[in-house]
Amino acid sequence: MIKKYRKKLGITQEKLAELLDISPRQLQRIENGSSETSLKTLKKLIKVLDISDEDIVEFLKK
């Protein structure tokens, strides 16, 4: 879901990682679902990518 929003906005993983103040590798893990997201990073993701409430609920269910 994060990858979908990132690509929709035309943002690279490296740029999004920079905006979130995390490593590109950490962002890759979050996108692949192999790492959990901190609340701080999740809040930044919602703001930067303008993620819908419905998609956030789906993302948190995983």
Long-range contacts (C-beta under 8 A, 24 or more apart in sequence): 1-51, 1-55, 1-58, 1-59, 2-30, 2-31, 2-45, 2-49, 2-51, 2-59, 3-31, 5-49, 5-50, 5-51, 5-55, 6-31, 6-49, 9-49, 11-49, 16-48, 16-49, 19-44, 19-48, 20-44, 20-45, 20-48, 33-62
